[in-house]
Amino acid sequence: MLALWQASGPLGVGAIGDLLNLDSGTLTPLLKRLQQLDLVDRKRDPDDERRVVVSLTERGRSMKNDAAGIPARISEQYDIDGSTAQGLIRDLTKIVESLTVHGSTFR
């Protein structure tokens, strides 16, 4: 959902997979579930029938404001302040980038 909220418009499944480091075999069931919950809409690209484009529904867009408070609730629950969380994210990003550069992937 975050990838779609941050995008300026609909995204292809491949683009979402690239952003999240997930392959289509993992991503497709998640997107199907989000569609069943009326949070996203999946449609074939009319210019390229092989490509599936994902967009937010009105319900999916409306969840963005509710989700804004999640990081604060996680911080409270696990007693992690913002700077510690940012450091963890930075360190994990470096690990993922290092693994990707060296030929390892999570796919």
C-alpha positions in Angstrom: 0.0 0.0 0.0 2.8 2.4 0.8 4.4 2.0 -2.6 1.1 2.9 -4.2 0.5 5.8 -1.8 3.9 7.2 -2.7 3.4 6.8 -6.4 2.0 9.5 -8.6 -0.3 7.1 -10.3 -0.9 3.4 -11.0 2.1 1.0 -11.0 2.8 -2.1 -12.9 3.2 -5.3 -10.9 6.9 -5.4 -12.0 7.5 -1.9 -10.7 5.9 -2.7 -7.4 8.1 -5.9 -7.2 11.2 -3.9 -7.9 10.3 -1.3 -5.2 9.6 -4.0 -2.6 12.2 -6.6 -3.7 9.5 -9.2 -4.3 8.9 -11.5 -7.2 5.5 -11.8 -8.9 4.9 -15.2 -7.4 5.0 -13.6 -3.9 3.4 -10.3 -4.9 0.4 -11.5 -7.0 -1.4 -13.3 -4.1 -0.9 -10.2 -1.9 -2.3 -8.0 -4.6 -5.3 -10.4 -5.1 -6.0 -10.2 -1.4 -5.9 -6.4 -1.5 -8.2 -6.4 -4.4 -10.7 -8.7 -2.6 -10.6 -6.1 0.3 -11.4 -3.4 -2.3 -8.1 -1.6 -1.6 -6.6 -1.9 -5.1 -7.8 -2.5 -8.6 -5.8 -4.7 -11.0 -6.2 -4.4 -14.7 -4.4 -5.4 -17.9 -2.6 -2.6 -19.6 -4.5 -1.9 -22.8 -1.2 -1.1 -24.6 0.4 -4.4 -23.4 -1.9 -7.2 -22.4 1.0 -9.0 -20.6 1.3 -6.2 -18.1 -0.9 -5.8 -15.1 -1.4 -2.3 -13.7 -2.4 -1.7 -10.0 -4.1 1.4 -8.8 -5.7 2.4 -5.5 -9.4 2.3 -5.0 -11.2 5.1 -3.1 -11.1 2.9 0.0 -7.4 2.3 -0.5 -6.7 6.0 -0.8 -8.7 6.8 2.2 -6.6 4.4 4.4 -3.5 6.6 3.9 -4.5 9.0 6.7 -5.2 6.2 9.1 -1.9 4.5 8.3 0.0 7.7 9.1 -0.2 7.0 12.8 1.2 3.4 12.6 4.9 4.3 13.0 4.2 6.2 16.2 2.2 3.2 17.6 5.0 0.8 16.7 7.5 3.1 18.4 5.3 3.1 21.6 4.7 -0.6 21.5 8.3 -1.6 21.1 9.9 1.4 22.9 12.0 2.5 19.8 12.4 6.2 19.2 12.5 7.7 15.8 16.2 8.1 15.4 16.8 4.4 16.4 14.1 3.3 13.9 15.7 5.4 11.2 19.1 3.9 12.0 17.7 0.4 11.7 16.1 1.2 8.4 19.4 2.7 7.1 21.4 -0.3 8.2 18.9 -2.8 6.7 18.9 -0.8 3.4 22.7 -1.1 3.3 22.5 -4.8 3.9 19.9 -5.3 1.1 21.9 -3.1 -1.3 25.1 -5.0 -0.5 23.4 -8.4 -1.1 22.0 -7.1 -4.4 25.3 -5.8 -5.6 27.0 -9.1 -4.8 24.5 -11.2 -6.7 22.3 -12.3 -3.9 18.6 -11.5 -4.1 15.5 -12.2 -2.0 13.5 -13.4 -4.9 
